[in-house]
Amino acid sequence: MNSTVAAWLAATLVASNSAWGFTFDDIHYWVGEGTNRCALVVDWGGTAKAWGYRWNGAAPTLATVIKEVAEEDPRLHLKYSNSTYGFYLNNLAYDVNDVCPVLDMSSGTSSDDAVLQKIEYSVYNPDSPYAVYGEEYAFDYYYWNLLRVTVTEGYSTSQYEPTSGADSTRTLPNGWYVAAFGCALDLVQPHAAESPYGYKVISSSTAAKGPTYTEPSNVLGHPSLYMQGEYGGVVNPANPAWGTGRLFSLRNDDDPAPGYIVIAFDHDVVDDPNNPWGIDFIVFGNDLCLGDGSYYTEGDDPARFLFVEGENCDGDCQPAIVEVSQDGEVWFSSESWKYADSFAPTLAYTYNPSSPNTAIYSGNEYWGRPTKATYPIDPSVGFSDCGGLSLAQVCQRYNGSAGGTGYDLSQIVDLPVNAQGRKWFRYVRIKNREVNVEGDTGYSGPAIDAVADVAPVSGYRNWICSTFTWDEAWQTNLTAATVIAQNGLPNGLNCVYGLAPTEDVAVNVPFKVESFTPSEMEHVIKMLSPKRMTATPKGLVVKETASLNDGWKAVVPTLESSESQGDGTWLNTFKVPKGEGAFFKLALDE
């Protein structure tokens, strides 16, 4: 770095001595588990969001924190690269509207204009953004410079000092780490990144025995991942969450009124048509599938642990009623909804013996990356579908999901809509139900672990959900967009053409534009398909750009007509609103 740039950088940091006024208590979204903590802040030109990260044992590298936070938060999109010089943080984008936009991480374009994404020329690296981290230290990723930043009594000060990169810098407990894109290093005070999990307990009632399951805050945040101690281990369908700090019990043996808990989200949970299977939120409990004559413990091979045939729900199934509210006063539910604390039991990590994650526990041979607690399981699947399968096979069929019981807001007939015409809620109430056991009336005793807002997925991913069964969808040779399906076409083309992977077609049609007619109001695009289209296919987008040197922005076209050509093909006419684009192409939104 030359002396002019270094002087500018130091002067900028000294001038940034400003009130911080944001603490760990203000963070909504925490990733990981443990007694140590740090904060990750991303600043997009004056708008900054903050996440928390927890860990036990050895301190993770800053690169690990960044990657795991981005992996966990479906709104945060990460682009990075590894080279001989180390970890390069290229871009972080944030989906403000939670609409699963199509992003171009290299050029900063998006199908949603509200996305926080800013790539500009910086003073000392014309081609890339830069990153810093603070309370104890900060660094510019490209030049591997260290900026010491100290936060004292709500104010930040800093000084310049060289250091190594994100993949060799260990995070410090209670440290604050900031990534800034296309903006000055002034440590802008952040806002809390919205959490997809329950954020605050409004009220609760229980008569559970002992202190283990009586703390209401146990239901907040991410569902349980790992349990320390004897009989502990990775949370999975054969070894559910238990122990201090994990659950809140709705049992009320000594109380004539039902036990309950009311949980608030920090945002409105909406009925989103882009959610997998239409599921809008998930409730996690601690139910399990019954093993065939044995109990699963840490270190057992999941491929050798079998589930019993038939309805193999845990013999202590404890159903819970789920209701939602927009104001915390008027409550809604649906007779179609399942009871909570039922299928699917929580799965914390993917089954991946070929690449086990040794950071989970020493000697781990079977468990890989964390699962997605914001991605549901096919609601048509139940306990009986696990019978006769091994734990490994069941975990594979979760297809990256953390499980839980899913709920569709569209099934509530009288739930009011928002300004966009979407049903929504802010509060969820979970309560036990009256049961009759051997002639005695009482209440069930479910245990609640967490609640989660489902994240929308691309049209192609929704096509996978609606096309394949849970016995099929997890298999890589079926889900990859480029893989050839049974009818001889790539799955990506089957999605665009609206075909089933087994559906025979008279002709194979290349995926290309037949004609393009620009106009002052809207552009007309025509393409052939081997089957009549009745609506714009899931996953089909038009990408446009004003210059081939810029990134491509995605626009969803509107199908106007689908006409038979007499040779087994259909000519489809799409219209696209006029924008700033000078070049166009059809694409899959995966």
VOGU-3710 file (C-alpha; in Angstrom, 3 decimals, decimal comma):
1> mnstvaawla> 0,000/0,000/0,000  1,450/3,423/-0,918  1,925/6,155/1,673  -0,823/8,390/0,244  -3,463/5,698/0,589  -2,208/4,704/4,056  -2,412/8,329/5,211  -5,972/8,658/3,831  -6,990/5,415/5,518  -5,565/6,398/8,914
11> atlvasnsaw> -7,172/9,845/8,710  -10,546/8,298/7,854  -10,394/5,986/10,848  -9,372/8,659/13,323  -12,208/10,856/12,026  -14,635/7,977/12,572  -14,513/8,304/16,360  -18,292/8,022/16,884  -20,977/6,672/19,200  -21,619/2,954/18,719
21> gftfddihyw> -24,633/2,400/20,991  -25,228/-1,195/19,835  -24,479/-4,145/22,115  -24,623/-7,934/22,030  -28,033/-7,689/23,685  -29,344/-5,882/20,592  -28,474/-8,765/18,234  -31,462/-10,858/17,106  -29,775/-13,523/14,988  -27,269/-15,885/16,602
31> vgegtnrcal> -25,431/-18,626/14,718  -23,817/-21,613/16,453  -23,789/-22,735/20,071  -21,320/-22,138/22,899  -20,209/-19,878/25,719  -17,903/-17,692/23,568  -19,379/-15,040/21,319  -18,469/-12,416/18,760  -20,397/-10,190/16,347  -20,275/-9,877/12,554
41> vvdwggtaka> -21,401/-6,565/11,053  -21,790/-5,887/7,326  -22,032/-2,276/6,137  -23,463/-1,504/2,686  -22,674/2,182/2,306  -24,297/3,399/5,535  -26,832/0,604/6,113  -25,329/-2,048/8,386  -26,703/-5,342/9,718  -25,375/-7,340/12,691
51> wgyrwngaap> -25,288/-11,071/13,495  -23,970/-12,939/16,533  -21,766/-16,038/16,499  -21,216/-18,496/19,372  -18,666/-21,271/19,803  -16,938/-23,571/22,282  -13,301/-24,622/22,274  -10,718/-23,177/19,899  -11,568/-19,805/18,399  -12,711/-20,013/14,753
61> tlatvikeva> -11,093/-17,964/12,032  -12,856/-14,866/10,795  -13,319/-16,607/7,422  -15,143/-19,460/9,183  -17,457/-17,033/10,977  -18,318/-15,207/7,749  -18,986/-18,437/5,836  -21,066/-20,069/8,578  -23,209/-16,974/9,167  -23,885/-16,707/5,420
71> eedprlhlky> -24,600/-20,443/5,252  -27,117/-20,192/8,094  -28,966/-16,978/7,128  -30,987/-17,507/3,919  -31,142/-13,720/3,424  -27,376/-13,287/3,393  -25,647/-14,175/0,129  -21,892/-14,676/0,056  -19,299/-14,757/-2,695  -15,720/-15,545/-1,779
81> snstygfyln> -12,669/-17,215/-3,223  -9,560/-18,940/-1,910  -6,187/-18,334/-3,527  -2,517/-18,649/-2,728  -2,911/-15,367/-0,848  -5,752/-16,697/1,316  -9,473/-16,042/1,737  -10,929/-13,298/-0,493  -14,254/-11,818/0,560  -15,737/-10,602/-2,728
91> nlaydvndvc> -19,297/-9,681/-1,796  -22,060/-10,054/0,782  -25,636/-9,189/-0,237  -28,730/-9,045/1,978  -32,279/-9,889/0,841  -34,227/-7,154/2,657  -37,646/-8,261/1,406  -37,008/-12,011/1,880  -38,115/-12,783/-1,678  -35,271/-15,052/-2,846
101> pvldmssgts> -33,988/-12,669/-5,554  -31,815/-13,682/-8,462  -28,426/-12,141/-7,673  -25,344/-11,472/-9,741  -22,699/-11,333/-7,043  -19,986/-10,064/-9,400  -21,771/-7,043/-10,810  -24,092/-6,137/-7,947  -27,332/-6,630/-9,891  -30,476/-8,257/-8,509
111> sddavlqkie> -34,035/-9,074/-9,504  -35,096/-7,094/-6,410  -33,982/-3,467/-6,222  -34,220/-3,437/-2,410  -31,374/-5,909/-1,965  -28,452/-4,478/0,017  -25,587/-4,951/-2,400  -22,983/-2,324/-3,173  -19,881/-2,793/-5,304  -17,901/0,350/-6,072
121> ysvynpdspy> -14,356/1,321/-6,886  -12,420/1,732/-3,650  -9,488/4,073/-3,157  -6,897/1,313/-3,016  -8,435/-1,528/-5,005  -10,324/-0,422/-8,145  -11,755/-3,875/-8,840  -12,972/-5,107/-5,457  -14,770/-4,137/-2,262  -12,938/-4,327/1,025
131> avygeeyafd> -13,567/-5,773/4,463  -12,590/-4,759/7,981  -13,231/-6,179/11,402  -13,313/-4,428/14,746  -13,626/-3,961/18,488  -10,189/-5,531/18,791  -8,906/-5,605/15,221  -9,829/-4,747/11,629  -8,360/-5,673/8,266  -8,576/-4,890/4,557
141> yyywnllrvt> -8,847/-8,294/2,900  -7,128/-7,389/-0,367  -3,975/-5,806/1,058  -4,045/-7,827/4,293  -3,814/-4,714/6,460  -4,782/-4,637/10,125  -6,676/-1,717/11,638  -6,816/-1,820/15,421  -10,273/-0,673/16,587  -11,238/-0,318/20,235
151> vtegystsqy> -14,801/0,293/21,426  -14,850/1,939/24,853  -17,947/3,273/26,627  -19,924/3,259/23,393  -17,287/5,060/21,276  -14,877/3,643/18,699  -11,283/4,659/17,992  -8,719/3,036/15,734  -5,178/3,036/14,405  -3,427/1,464/11,389
161> eptsgadstr> -1,303/-1,687/11,712  -0,502/-4,532/9,218  -1,634/-8,166/9,762  -2,594/-11,404/7,988  -5,924/-12,370/6,402  -9,346/-13,669/7,443  -8,431/-17,320/7,099  -5,513/-17,006/9,547  -6,966/-14,470/11,991  -8,660/-16,058/15,009
171> tlpngwyvaa> -11,709/-14,303/16,384  -11,579/-12,975/19,917  -14,351/-13,455/22,493  -16,615/-10,378/22,596  -14,991/-8,998/19,438  -16,822/-7,039/16,748  -15,946/-7,789/13,098  -17,088/-5,518/10,272  -17,178/-6,079/6,495  -17,655/-2,816/4,572
181> fgcaldlvqp> -18,452/-2,624/0,842  -17,866/0,488/-1,247  -17,973/2,831/1,752  -15,649/4,539/4,221  -14,377/2,604/7,229  -16,386/4,587/9,747  -17,984/1,667/11,670  -21,591/2,643/11,046  -23,881/1,680/13,920  -25,760/-1,435/12,741
191> haaespygyk> -29,325/-2,658/12,908  -30,057/-6,211/13,994  -30,360/-8,622/11,077  -33,861/-10,106/11,150  -33,964/-13,571/12,628  -36,041/-16,340/11,023  -36,504/-17,784/14,522  -38,609/-16,816/17,498  -37,151/-13,631/18,969  -39,109/-12,886/22,155
201> vissstaakg> -41,367/-14,770/24,585  -44,513/-12,748/25,315  -46,096/-15,038/27,924  -46,104/-18,677/29,042  -47,465/-21,127/31,584  -46,227/-24,552/32,636  -46,207/-26,890/35,629  -43,303/-29,028/34,472  -41,317/-30,660/37,260  -37,805/-29,371/37,965
211> ptytepsnvl> -35,869/-26,493/36,343  -34,713/-28,301/33,191  -37,654/-27,529/30,894  -39,293/-24,547/32,604  -37,278/-21,679/31,080  -39,419/-20,062/28,317  -36,405/-18,517/26,540  -35,283/-22,041/25,589  -37,633/-21,812/22,586  -35,870/-18,772/21,082
221> ghpslymqge> -33,328/-18,921/18,288  -32,132/-21,895/16,259  -33,327/-25,414/17,189  -30,865/-27,475/19,237  -27,754/-28,800/17,485  -25,624/-30,776/19,926  -26,053/-32,051/23,485  -23,068/-32,367/25,809  -22,627/-35,208/28,284  -23,656/-38,839/28,569
231> yggvvnpanp> -26,406/-39,869/26,133  -25,831/-36,591/24,308  -24,507/-36,006/20,833  -25,864/-34,668/17,543  -29,615/-34,012/17,580  -31,229/-36,413/15,097  -34,478/-38,396/14,610  -33,189/-41,181/16,892  -31,687/-38,887/19,556  -33,891/-35,831/20,101
241> awgtgrlfsl> -33,058/-32,642/21,986  -33,055/-32,889/25,779  -31,232/-31,405/28,758  -30,880/-28,032/30,430  -31,345/-25,015/28,184  -32,860/-26,966/25,294  -36,652/-27,110/25,645  -39,745/-25,607/27,218  -42,309/-28,132/28,458  -46,052/-27,447/28,226
251> rndddpapgy> -46,814/-30,152/30,800  -49,192/-29,027/33,552  -49,980/-32,046/35,709  -50,956/-29,866/38,678  -52,858/-27,181/36,787  -56,422/-27,504/35,382  -55,607/-24,995/32,601  -53,543/-25,966/29,556  -49,878/-25,041/29,421  -48,883/-22,637/26,646
261> iviafdhdvv> -46,223/-20,298/25,278  -46,617/-17,186/23,094  -43,610/-16,339/20,905  -43,071/-13,187/18,815  -41,046/-12,906/15,615  -39,132/-9,699/14,886  -40,904/-9,444/11,512  -44,174/-10,467/9,861  -44,283/-14,095/8,727  -46,169/-14,118/5,413
271> ddpnnpwgid> -47,924/-16,665/3,224  -45,287/-16,885/0,491  -46,043/-18,827/-2,724  -42,287/-19,300/-3,203  -41,962/-21,337/-0,011  -41,382/-25,086/-0,525  -44,724/-26,983/-0,541  -46,420/-23,743/0,576  -45,115/-24,222/4,145  -44,706/-20,833/5,872
281> fivfgndlcl> -43,356/-21,667/9,329  -42,049/-24,644/11,301  -42,343/-25,731/14,944  -39,564/-27,906/16,395  -40,120/-30,240/19,368  -38,275/-33,299/20,670  -40,233/-36,215/19,274  -38,329/-39,122/17,744  -38,673/-42,211/15,591  -38,426/-45,484/17,507
291> gdgsyytegd> -35,397/-47,677/16,959  -35,777/-51,342/16,181  -34,679/-52,790/19,516  -31,903/-50,346/20,455  -31,138/-46,736/21,350  -28,838/-44,504/19,328  -25,855/-42,907/21,067  -22,985/-40,748/19,876  -20,496/-42,670/17,782  -22,991/-45,271/16,539
301> dparflfveg> -23,033/-45,744/12,778  -26,339/-44,236/11,506  -26,315/-46,777/8,666  -26,629/-49,614/11,209  -29,452/-48,108/13,273  -32,886/-49,200/11,992  -36,337/-47,732/12,661  -39,322/-49,948/13,378  -41,933/-50,608/10,721  -45,340/-48,917/10,805
311> encdgdcqpa> -46,354/-45,850/12,798  -43,068/-45,660/14,669  -43,717/-42,450/16,569  -42,156/-42,233/20,017  -44,475/-43,929/22,488  -44,661/-40,652/24,426  -46,060/-38,595/21,530  -47,314/-35,333/23,010  -49,489/-33,352/20,570  -49,609/-29,554/20,767
321> ivevsqdgev> -52,050/-27,084/19,184  -50,592/-24,242/17,103  -52,268/-20,847/16,619  -51,138/-17,540/15,111  -52,029/-13,896/15,689  -51,322/-10,529/14,119  -51,771/-8,505/17,330  -51,308/-11,027/20,140  -55,015/-10,829/21,002  -57,051/-12,506/18,246
331> wfsseswkya> -55,927/-16,039/17,411  -56,345/-18,163/14,278  -55,721/-21,791/13,398  -56,769/-24,434/10,884  -58,347/-27,840/11,296  -55,970/-29,027/8,571  -52,903/-28,317/10,663  -50,964/-31,127/12,306  -50,164/-31,141/15,997  -46,752/-29,769/16,900
341> dsfaptlayt> -44,005/-31,916/18,422  -44,736/-34,610/15,840  -43,165/-35,450/12,476  -40,496/-34,609/11,464  -38,018/-35,064/14,350  -35,169/-32,537/14,331  -31,971/-33,284/12,391  -29,118/-30,897/13,237  -26,451/-31,996/10,729  -26,427/-33,753/7,375
351> ynpsspntai> -25,327/-37,367/7,186  -22,028/-37,184/5,292  -19,446/-39,860/6,211  -17,335/-38,880/3,189  -16,726/-35,398/4,631  -17,419/-35,331/8,390  -17,254/-32,059/10,291  -14,726/-32,689/13,064  -15,563/-29,326/14,658  -18,842/-30,838/15,981
361> ysgneywgrp> -17,015/-33,235/18,305  -13,727/-35,082/18,376  -13,851/-38,343/16,451  -16,953/-37,502/14,409  -17,148/-39,850/11,423  -20,689/-39,340/10,133  -22,077/-35,795/10,462  -21,338/-32,997/8,000  -22,716/-29,511/7,430  -25,584/-28,052/9,493
371> tkatypidps> -29,049/-28,630/8,061  -31,452/-25,815/7,123  -33,987/-25,045/9,853  -35,786/-22,703/7,424  -36,338/-25,459/4,834  -39,286/-27,820/5,535  -39,933/-31,456/4,734  -42,649/-32,589/2,330  -45,824/-32,358/4,494  -47,206/-35,556/2,978
381> vgfsdcggls> -44,441/-37,579/4,676  -44,919/-39,084/8,151  -43,479/-41,522/10,676  -44,637/-44,541/8,670  -42,341/-43,487/5,804  -39,334/-44,040/8,089  -40,218/-47,620/9,010  -37,602/-50,148/7,953  -35,112/-47,452/6,959  -31,806/-46,838/8,672
391> laqvcqryng> -31,079/-43,549/10,406  -28,629/-42,775/7,592  -31,330/-43,296/4,953  -33,825/-41,116/6,816  -31,238/-38,353/7,203  -30,506/-38,486/3,461  -34,207/-38,138/2,703  -34,374/-34,976/4,815  -32,479/-33,487/1,830  -30,771/-30,784/3,869
401> saggtgydls> -33,806/-29,925/6,013  -33,679/-29,775/9,822  -37,181/-31,274/9,960  -39,897/-29,939/12,267  -43,678/-29,722/11,766  -44,645/-27,318/8,970  -47,700/-25,032/8,689  -49,320/-23,347/5,672  -51,016/-19,983/6,349  -53,209/-20,313/3,269
411> qivdlpvnaq> -55,169/-23,016/5,123  -56,516/-20,427/7,588  -59,645/-19,165/5,829  -60,283/-15,993/7,860  -56,723/-14,764/8,485  -56,534/-11,104/7,269  -54,109/-10,105/4,511  -51,528/-7,312/4,289  -51,264/-4,547/1,687  -49,750/-7,035/-0,789
421> grkwfryvri> -52,689/-9,421/-0,342  -50,666/-11,927/1,708  -51,887/-13,603/4,885  -49,484/-12,994/7,741  -48,844/-13,153/11,483  -46,356/-11,874/14,069  -47,147/-14,108/17,088  -47,452/-17,868/17,465  -49,097/-19,604/20,419  -48,415/-23,262/21,171
431> knrevnvegd> -50,480/-25,046/23,811  -51,070/-28,599/24,911  -54,382/-30,296/24,272  -56,834/-32,216/26,394  -56,308/-35,974/26,232  -57,993/-38,991/27,797  -55,752/-41,706/29,203  -57,427/-44,808/30,662  -60,566/-42,837/31,479  -58,782/-39,877/33,080
441> tgysgpaida> -58,867/-36,453/31,433  -55,683/-34,400/31,411  -53,389/-32,489/29,082  -50,583/-33,617/26,802  -47,024/-32,677/27,735  -45,215/-31,604/24,551  -41,785/-29,934/24,667  -40,998/-27,036/22,303  -37,504/-26,332/21,004  -37,884/-23,542/18,413
451> vadvapvsgy> -40,053/-21,915/15,739  -38,809/-20,834/12,303  -39,980/-18,711/9,383  -39,543/-20,688/6,147  -37,265/-19,107/3,541  -38,480/-18,852/-0,086  -36,575/-20,778/-2,740  -36,112/-20,447/-6,486  -38,692/-21,617/-8,985  -36,434/-24,478/-9,949
461> rnwicstftw> -36,129/-25,648/-6,337  -39,906/-25,480/-5,981  -40,205/-27,582/-9,120  -37,960/-30,187/-7,472  -40,229/-30,170/-4,395  -43,407/-30,639/-6,432  -41,931/-33,167/-8,879  -39,969/-35,669/-6,802  -40,938/-37,724/-3,773  -38,796/-37,624/-0,647
471> deawqtnlta> -37,372/-41,017/-1,683  -36,076/-39,412/-4,899  -35,349/-35,708/-4,363  -32,316/-36,170/-2,112  -30,392/-38,050/-4,758  -27,854/-35,856/-6,491  -28,485/-37,460/-9,882  -32,087/-36,216/-9,708  -31,728/-32,718/-8,288  -28,865/-31,251/-10,325
481> atviaqnglp> -30,155/-28,881/-13,005  -27,758/-30,221/-15,662  -28,321/-33,926/-15,056  -30,115/-35,875/-17,751  -33,474/-37,212/-16,548  -35,235/-40,405/-17,629  -36,846/-38,725/-20,634  -33,436/-37,732/-21,998  -33,670/-34,021/-21,141  -31,728/-32,165/-18,444
491> nglncvygla> -33,844/-31,493/-15,371  -33,420/-27,771/-15,993  -35,210/-28,115/-19,339  -37,916/-30,317/-17,825  -38,537/-27,556/-15,300  -38,744/-24,810/-17,936  -40,929/-26,875/-20,256  -43,223/-28,037/-17,453  -42,411/-31,711/-18,020  -42,070/-34,563/-15,569
501> ptedvavnvp> -38,595/-36,197/-15,696  -40,250/-39,430/-16,884  -42,569/-37,774/-19,418  -41,871/-38,788/-23,008  -42,043/-36,056/-25,650  -42,396/-36,354/-29,399  -39,455/-34,053/-30,148  -36,495/-32,624/-28,291  -36,372/-28,851/-28,549  -33,204/-26,850/-27,862
511> fkvesftpse> -33,566/-24,215/-25,158  -33,108/-21,023/-27,163  -34,871/-17,850/-28,254  -36,772/-18,286/-31,511  -37,289/-14,537/-32,021  -37,002/-11,262/-30,134  -38,989/-8,091/-30,948  -38,202/-4,960/-28,913  -40,718/-2,133/-28,457  -41,189/1,090/-26,488
521> mehvikmlsp> -43,572/-0,508/-23,972  -42,591/-4,173/-23,695  -40,415/-6,675/-25,516  -41,718/-9,886/-27,094  -39,712/-13,091/-26,839  -40,684/-16,359/-28,541  -39,343/-19,848/-27,866  -40,325/-23,415/-28,769  -41,263/-26,196/-26,353  -42,226/-29,880/-26,774
531> krmtatpkgl> -45,433/-29,329/-24,794  -48,079/-26,643/-24,534  -47,442/-24,115/-21,776  -50,337/-22,770/-19,730  -48,345/-20,339/-17,544  -44,837/-18,987/-17,209  -42,856/-22,070/-16,126  -41,294/-22,170/-12,671  -37,703/-21,056/-12,859  -37,804/-19,378/-16,282
541> vvketaslnd> -36,409/-15,829/-16,218  -35,196/-13,287/-18,750  -31,831/-11,713/-17,955  -31,093/-8,242/-19,272  -28,113/-5,903/-19,230  -27,375/-2,445/-20,600  -23,826/-3,478/-21,472  -22,050/-6,787/-21,883  -19,477/-5,451/-19,430  -22,162/-5,229/-16,727
551> gwkavvptle> -24,005/-7,952/-14,833  -27,312/-9,501/-15,882  -30,489/-8,561/-14,014  -33,295/-11,151/-13,926  -36,898/-10,355/-14,917  -39,804/-12,827/-14,819  -41,568/-12,917/-18,219  -45,336/-13,200/-18,744  -46,685/-15,979/-20,988  -49,068/-14,543/-23,577
561> ssesqgdgtw> -49,809/-17,614/-25,728  -48,707/-21,150/-26,589  -49,568/-22,223/-30,153  -49,193/-25,631/-31,818  -46,811/-25,732/-34,792  -48,163/-29,012/-36,209  -44,841/-30,844/-35,838  -45,175/-31,686/-32,160  -43,719/-28,382/-31,001  -45,386/-25,330/-29,451
571> lntfkvpkge> -44,440/-21,698/-30,044  -44,626/-19,717/-26,810  -44,886/-15,936/-26,723  -43,563/-14,106/-23,636  -43,634/-10,400/-22,873  -41,068/-8,549/-20,795  -41,533/-4,953/-19,513  -39,180/-2,433/-21,113  -36,243/-1,659/-18,849  -32,692/-0,433/-19,249
581> gaffklalde> -31,555/-3,618/-20,957  -29,958/-3,655/-24,400  -29,119/-7,375/-24,363  -31,392/-10,258/-23,285  -31,218/-14,010/-22,715  -33,429/-16,757/-21,288  -32,150/-18,516/-18,191  -33,009/-20,775/-15,251  -33,240/-19,043/-11,875  -31,266/-21,705/-10,022
//
